[in-house]
Amino acid sequence: MWFELVLLLACIVLGARLGGIGLGATGGIGLLILVFGFSLPPGSPPSIVLGMIISVITALANTRT
C-alpha cells in the first residue's frame, strides 16, 4: 500500500512539474501502472464532473466573439 501511495504522489509531482498535457499523461501512466501492475480495479468515470466542465467550456466558447 505504501508503494502505491508513493507512486501516486510521484505521478502528481511529475505531472505538476511538466504542466499542461503532461499532467494528464502522467496521471494516465500512473493509472495504467496501478491497474495492470497492482491489479487494482479502475473507478468509474466522474460523469457529473465531466458534464459540468463541458457545459462551462461551451458557455465560455459561446460568449467570445
Phi and psi restraints in degrees (range 20) as a CNS / XPLOR table:
assign (resid 1 and name C) (resid 2 and name N)
       (resid 2 and name CA) (resid 2 and name C) 1.0 -66.2 20.0 2
assign (resid 2 and name N) (resid 2 and name CA)
       (resid 2 and name C) (resid 3 and name N) 1.0 -37.2 20.0 2
assign (resid 2 and name C) (resid 3 and name N)
       (resid 3 and name CA) (resid 3 and name C) 1.0 -66.2 20.0 2
assign (resid 3 and name N) (resid 3 and name CA)
       (resid 3 and name C) (resid 4 and name N) 1.0 -37.1 20.0 2
assign (resid 3 and name C) (resid 4 and name N)
       (resid 4 and name CA) (resid 4 and name C) 1.0 -64.5 20.0 2
assign (resid 4 and name N) (resid 4 and name CA)
       (resid 4 and name C) (resid 5 and name N) 1.0 -39.6 20.0 2
assign (resid 4 and name C) (resid 5 and name N)
       (resid 5 and name CA) (resid 5 and name C) 1.0 -65.2 20.0 2
assign (resid 5 and name N) (resid 5 and name CA)
       (resid 5 and name C) (resid 6 and name N) 1.0 -42.9 20.0 2
assign (resid 5 and name C) (resid 6 and name N)
       (resid 6 and name CA) (resid 6 and name C) 1.0 -63.7 20.0 2
assign (resid 6 and name N) (resid 6 and name CA)
       (resid 6 and name C) (resid 7 and name N) 1.0 -40.6 20.0 2
assign (resid 6 and name C) (resid 7 and name N)
       (resid 7 and name CA) (resid 7 and name C) 1.0 -62.5 20.0 2
assign (resid 7 and name N) (resid 7 and name CA)
       (resid 7 and name C) (resid 8 and name N) 1.0 -44.1 20.0 2
assign (resid 7 and name C) (resid 8 and name N)
       (resid 8 and name CA) (resid 8 and name C) 1.0 -61.6 20.0 2
assign (resid 8 and name N) (resid 8 and name CA)
       (resid 8 and name C) (resid 9 and name N) 1.0 -47.3 20.0 2
assign (resid 8 and name C) (resid 9 and name N)
       (resid 9 and name CA) (resid 9 and name C) 1.0 -65.8 20.0 2
assign (resid 9 and name N) (resid 9 and name CA)
       (resid 9 and name C) (resid 10 and name N) 1.0 -36.4 20.0 2
assign (resid 9 and name C) (resid 10 and name N)
       (resid 10 and name CA) (resid 10 and name C) 1.0 -64.5 20.0 2
assign (resid 10 and name N) (resid 10 and name CA)
       (resid 10 and name C) (resid 11 and name N) 1.0 -40.5 20.0 2
assign (resid 10 and name C) (resid 11 and name N)
       (resid 11 and name CA) (resid 11 and name C) 1.0 -65.3 20.0 2
assign (resid 11 and name N) (resid 11 and name CA)
       (resid 11 and name C) (resid 12 and name N) 1.0 -39.1 20.0 2
assign (resid 11 and name C) (resid 12 and name N)
       (resid 12 and name CA) (resid 12 and name C) 1.0 -65.8 20.0 2
assign (resid 12 and name N) (resid 12 and name CA)
       (resid 12 and name C) (resid 13 and name N) 1.0 -45.5 20.0 2
assign (resid 12 and name C) (resid 13 and name N)
       (resid 13 and name CA) (resid 13 and name C) 1.0 -65.4 20.0 2
assign (resid 13 and name N) (resid 13 and name CA)
       (resid 13 and name C) (resid 14 and name N) 1.0 -45.2 20.0 2
assign (resid 13 and name C) (resid 14 and name N)
       (resid 14 and name CA) (resid 14 and name C) 1.0 -63.4 20.0 2
assign (resid 14 and name N) (resid 14 and name CA)
       (resid 14 and name C) (resid 15 and name N) 1.0 -41.8 20.0 2
assign (resid 14 and name C) (resid 15 and name N)
       (resid 15 and name CA) (resid 15 and name C) 1.0 -65.1 20.0 2
assign (resid 15 and name N) (resid 15 and name CA)
       (resid 15 and name C) (resid 16 and name N) 1.0 -37.9 20.0 2
assign (resid 15 and name C) (resid 16 and name N)
       (resid 16 and name CA) (resid 16 and name C) 1.0 -66.1 20.0 2
assign (resid 16 and name N) (resid 16 and name CA)
       (resid 16 and name C) (resid 17 and name N) 1.0 -36.1 20.0 2
assign (resid 16 and name C) (resid 17 and name N)
       (resid 17 and name CA) (resid 17 and name C) 1.0 -70.5 20.0 2
assign (resid 17 and name N) (resid 17 and name CA)
       (resid 17 and name C) (resid 18 and name N) 1.0 -36.5 20.0 2
assign (resid 17 and name C) (resid 18 and name N)
       (resid 18 and name CA) (resid 18 and name C) 1.0 -74.0 20.0 2
assign (resid 18 and name N) (resid 18 and name CA)
       (resid 18 and name C) (resid 19 and name N) 1.0 -41.1 20.0 2
assign (resid 18 and name C) (resid 19 and name N)
       (resid 19 and name CA) (resid 19 and name C) 1.0 73.1 20.0 2
assign (resid 19 and name N) (resid 19 and name CA)
       (resid 19 and name C) (resid 20 and name N) 1.0 166.1 20.0 2
assign (resid 19 and name C) (resid 20 and name N)
       (resid 20 and name CA) (resid 20 and name C) 1.0 57.6 20.0 2
assign (resid 20 and name N) (resid 20 and name CA)
       (resid 20 and name C) (resid 21 and name N) 1.0 -126.9 20.0 2
assign (resid 20 and name C) (resid 21 and name N)
       (resid 21 and name CA) (resid 21 and name C) 1.0 -69.8 20.0 2
assign (resid 21 and name N) (resid 21 and name CA)
       (resid 21 and name C) (resid 22 and name N) 1.0 -20.9 20.0 2
assign (resid 21 and name C) (resid 22 and name N)
       (resid 22 and name CA) (resid 22 and name C) 1.0 -63.8 20.0 2
assign (resid 22 and name N) (resid 22 and name CA)
       (resid 22 and name C) (resid 23 and name N) 1.0 -32.7 20.0 2
assign (resid 22 and name C) (resid 23 and name N)
       (resid 23 and name CA) (resid 23 and name C) 1.0 -64.9 20.0 2
assign (resid 23 and name N) (resid 23 and name CA)
       (resid 23 and name C) (resid 24 and name N) 1.0 -44.9 20.0 2
assign (resid 23 and name C) (resid 24 and name N)
       (resid 24 and name CA) (resid 24 and name C) 1.0 -67.4 20.0 2
assign (resid 24 and name N) (resid 24 and name CA)
       (resid 24 and name C) (resid 25 and name N) 1.0 -38.0 20.0 2
assign (resid 24 and name C) (resid 25 and name N)
       (resid 25 and name CA) (resid 25 and name C) 1.0 -66.6 20.0 2
assign (resid 25 and name N) (resid 25 and name CA)
       (resid 25 and name C) (resid 26 and name N) 1.0 -44.2 20.0 2
assign (resid 25 and name C) (resid 26 and name N)
       (resid 26 and name CA) (resid 26 and name C) 1.0 -69.2 20.0 2
assign (resid 26 and name N) (resid 26 and name CA)
       (resid 26 and name C) (resid 27 and name N) 1.0 -31.8 20.0 2
assign (resid 26 and name C) (resid 27 and name N)
       (resid 27 and name CA) (resid 27 and name C) 1.0 -64.5 20.0 2
assign (resid 27 and name N) (resid 27 and name CA)
       (resid 27 and name C) (resid 28 and name N) 1.0 -41.9 20.0 2
assign (resid 27 and name C) (resid 28 and name N)
       (resid 28 and name CA) (resid 28 and name C) 1.0 -65.4 20.0 2
assign (resid 28 and name N) (resid 28 and name CA)
       (resid 28 and name C) (resid 29 and name N) 1.0 -40.3 20.0 2
assign (resid 28 and name C) (resid 29 and name N)
       (resid 29 and name CA) (resid 29 and name C) 1.0 -64.8 20.0 2
assign (resid 29 and name N) (resid 29 and name CA)
       (resid 29 and name C) (resid 30 and name N) 1.0 -43.3 20.0 2
assign (resid 29 and name C) (resid 30 and name N)
       (resid 30 and name CA) (resid 30 and name C) 1.0 -61.8 20.0 2
assign (resid 30 and name N) (resid 30 and name CA)
       (resid 30 and name C) (resid 31 and name N) 1.0 -40.6 20.0 2
assign (resid 30 and name C) (resid 31 and name N)
       (resid 31 and name CA) (resid 31 and name C) 1.0 -64.3 20.0 2
assign (resid 31 and name N) (resid 31 and name CA)
       (resid 31 and name C) (resid 32 and name N) 1.0 -42.6 20.0 2
assign (resid 31 and name C) (resid 32 and name N)
       (resid 32 and name CA) (resid 32 and name C) 1.0 -61.0 20.0 2
assign (resid 32 and name N) (resid 32 and name CA)
       (resid 32 and name C) (resid 33 and name N) 1.0 -42.2 20.0 2
assign (resid 32 and name C) (resid 33 and name N)
       (resid 33 and name CA) (resid 33 and name C) 1.0 -64.9 20.0 2
assign (resid 33 and name N) (resid 33 and name CA)
       (resid 33 and name C) (resid 34 and name N) 1.0 -43.3 20.0 2
assign (resid 33 and name C) (resid 34 and name N)
       (resid 34 and name CA) (resid 34 and name C) 1.0 -67.7 20.0 2
assign (resid 34 and name N) (resid 34 and name CA)
       (resid 34 and name C) (resid 35 and name N) 1.0 -38.6 20.0 2
assign (resid 34 and name C) (resid 35 and name N)
       (resid 35 and name CA) (resid 35 and name C) 1.0 -75.3 20.0 2
assign (resid 35 and name N) (resid 35 and name CA)
       (resid 35 and name C) (resid 36 and name N) 1.0 -49.7 20.0 2
assign (resid 35 and name C) (resid 36 and name N)
       (resid 36 and name CA) (resid 36 and name C) 1.0 -90.1 20.0 2
assign (resid 36 and name N) (resid 36 and name CA)
       (resid 36 and name C) (resid 37 and name N) 1.0 -28.1 20.0 2
assign (resid 36 and name C) (resid 37 and name N)
       (resid 37 and name CA) (resid 37 and name C) 1.0 -83.6 20.0 2
assign (resid 37 and name N) (resid 37 and name CA)
       (resid 37 and name C) (resid 38 and name N) 1.0 -38.7 20.0 2
assign (resid 37 and name C) (resid 38 and name N)
       (resid 38 and name CA) (resid 38 and name C) 1.0 -110.0 20.0 2
assign (resid 38 and name N) (resid 38 and name CA)
       (resid 38 and name C) (resid 39 and name N) 1.0 2.6 20.0 2
assign (resid 38 and name C) (resid 39 and name N)
       (resid 39 and name CA) (resid 39 and name C) 1.0 55.6 20.0 2
assign (resid 39 and name N) (resid 39 and name CA)
       (resid 39 and name C) (resid 40 and name N) 1.0 40.3 20.0 2
assign (resid 39 and name C) (resid 40 and name N)
       (resid 40 and name CA) (resid 40 and name C) 1.0 -89.5 20.0 2
assign (resid 40 and name N) (resid 40 and name CA)
       (resid 40 and name C) (resid 41 and name N) 1.0 142.3 20.0 2
assign (resid 40 and name C) (resid 41 and name N)
       (resid 41 and name CA) (resid 41 and name C) 1.0 -75.0 20.0 2
assign (resid 41 and name N) (resid 41 and name CA)
       (resid 41 and name C) (resid 42 and name N) 1.0 134.0 20.0 2
assign (resid 41 and name C) (resid 42 and name N)
       (resid 42 and name CA) (resid 42 and name C) 1.0 -71.6 20.0 2
assign (resid 42 and name N) (resid 42 and name CA)
       (resid 42 and name C) (resid 43 and name N) 1.0 149.5 20.0 2
assign (resid 42 and name C) (resid 43 and name N)
       (resid 43 and name CA) (resid 43 and name C) 1.0 -80.3 20.0 2
assign (resid 43 and name N) (resid 43 and name CA)
       (resid 43 and name C) (resid 44 and name N) 1.0 169.3 20.0 2
assign (resid 43 and name C) (resid 44 and name N)
       (resid 44 and name CA) (resid 44 and name C) 1.0 -78.3 20.0 2
assign (resid 44 and name N) (resid 44 and name CA)
       (resid 44 and name C) (resid 45 and name N) 1.0 149.7 20.0 2
assign (resid 44 and name C) (resid 45 and name N)
       (resid 45 and name CA) (resid 45 and name C) 1.0 -66.8 20.0 2
assign (resid 45 and name N) (resid 45 and name CA)
       (resid 45 and name C) (resid 46 and name N) 1.0 142.1 20.0 2
assign (resid 45 and name C) (resid 46 and name N)
       (resid 46 and name CA) (resid 46 and name C) 1.0 -77.1 20.0 2
assign (resid 46 and name N) (resid 46 and name CA)
       (resid 46 and name C) (resid 47 and name N) 1.0 83.7 20.0 2
assign (resid 46 and name C) (resid 47 and name N)
       (resid 47 and name CA) (resid 47 and name C) 1.0 -66.3 20.0 2
assign (resid 47 and name N) (resid 47 and name CA)
       (resid 47 and name C) (resid 48 and name N) 1.0 -33.0 20.0 2
assign (resid 47 and name C) (resid 48 and name N)
       (resid 48 and name CA) (resid 48 and name C) 1.0 -66.8 20.0 2
assign (resid 48 and name N) (resid 48 and name CA)
       (resid 48 and name C) (resid 49 and name N) 1.0 -43.5 20.0 2
assign (resid 48 and name C) (resid 49 and name N)
       (resid 49 and name CA) (resid 49 and name C) 1.0 -66.1 20.0 2
assign (resid 49 and name N) (resid 49 and name CA)
       (resid 49 and name C) (resid 50 and name N) 1.0 -42.6 20.0 2
assign (resid 49 and name C) (resid 50 and name N)
       (resid 50 and name CA) (resid 50 and name C) 1.0 -61.9 20.0 2
assign (resid 50 and name N) (resid 50 and name CA)
       (resid 50 and name C) (resid 51 and name N) 1.0 -38.8 20.0 2
assign (resid 50 and name C) (resid 51 and name N)
       (resid 51 and name CA) (resid 51 and name C) 1.0 -63.2 20.0 2
assign (resid 51 and name N) (resid 51 and name CA)
       (resid 51 and name C) (resid 52 and name N) 1.0 -40.3 20.0 2
assign (resid 51 and name C) (resid 52 and name N)
       (resid 52 and name CA) (resid 52 and name C) 1.0 -64.6 20.0 2
assign (resid 52 and name N) (resid 52 and name CA)
       (resid 52 and name C) (resid 53 and name N) 1.0 -42.8 20.0 2
assign (resid 52 and name C) (resid 53 and name N)
       (resid 53 and name CA) (resid 53 and name C) 1.0 -63.3 20.0 2
assign (resid 53 and name N) (resid 53 and name CA)
       (resid 53 and name C) (resid 54 and name N) 1.0 -44.8 20.0 2
assign (resid 53 and name C) (resid 54 and name N)
       (resid 54 and name CA) (resid 54 and name C) 1.0 -63.8 20.0 2
assign (resid 54 and name N) (resid 54 and name CA)
       (resid 54 and name C) (resid 55 and name N) 1.0 -40.2 20.0 2
assign (resid 54 and name C) (resid 55 and name N)
       (resid 55 and name CA) (resid 55 and name C) 1.0 -68.0 20.0 2
assign (resid 55 and name N) (resid 55 and name CA)
       (resid 55 and name C) (resid 56 and name N) 1.0 -37.6 20.0 2
assign (resid 55 and name C) (resid 56 and name N)
       (resid 56 and name CA) (resid 56 and name C) 1.0 -68.0 20.0 2
assign (resid 56 and name N) (resid 56 and name CA)
       (resid 56 and name C) (resid 57 and name N) 1.0 -42.8 20.0 2
assign (resid 56 and name C) (resid 57 and name N)
       (resid 57 and name CA) (resid 57 and name C) 1.0 -64.4 20.0 2
assign (resid 57 and name N) (resid 57 and name CA)
       (resid 57 and name C) (resid 58 and name N) 1.0 -40.3 20.0 2
assign (resid 57 and name C) (resid 58 and name N)
       (resid 58 and name CA) (resid 58 and name C) 1.0 -64.3 20.0 2
assign (resid 58 and name N) (resid 58 and name CA)
       (resid 58 and name C) (resid 59 and name N) 1.0 -42.6 20.0 2
assign (resid 58 and name C) (resid 59 and name N)
       (resid 59 and name CA) (resid 59 and name C) 1.0 -63.7 20.0 2
assign (resid 59 and name N) (resid 59 and name CA)
       (resid 59 and name C) (resid 60 and name N) 1.0 -41.2 20.0 2
assign (resid 59 and name C) (resid 60 and name N)
       (resid 60 and name CA) (resid 60 and name C) 1.0 -67.5 20.0 2
assign (resid 60 and name N) (resid 60 and name CA)
       (resid 60 and name C) (resid 61 and name N) 1.0 -35.7 20.0 2
assign (resid 60 and name C) (resid 61 and name N)
       (resid 61 and name CA) (resid 61 and name C) 1.0 -68.7 20.0 2
assign (resid 61 and name N) (resid 61 and name CA)
       (resid 61 and name C) (resid 62 and name N) 1.0 -32.9 20.0 2
assign (resid 61 and name C) (resid 62 and name N)
       (resid 62 and name CA) (resid 62 and name C) 1.0 -77.6 20.0 2
assign (resid 62 and name N) (resid 62 and name CA)
       (resid 62 and name C) (resid 63 and name N) 1.0 -21.8 20.0 2
assign (resid 62 and name C) (resid 63 and name N)
       (resid 63 and name CA) (resid 63 and name C) 1.0 -84.5 20.0 2
assign (resid 63 and name N) (resid 63 and name CA)
       (resid 63 and name C) (resid 64 and name N) 1.0 -22.0 20.0 2
assign (resid 63 and name C) (resid 64 and name N)
       (resid 64 and name CA) (resid 64 and name C) 1.0 -85.9 20.0 2
assign (resid 64 and name N) (resid 64 and name CA)
       (resid 64 and name C) (resid 65 and name N) 1.0 136.2 20.0 2
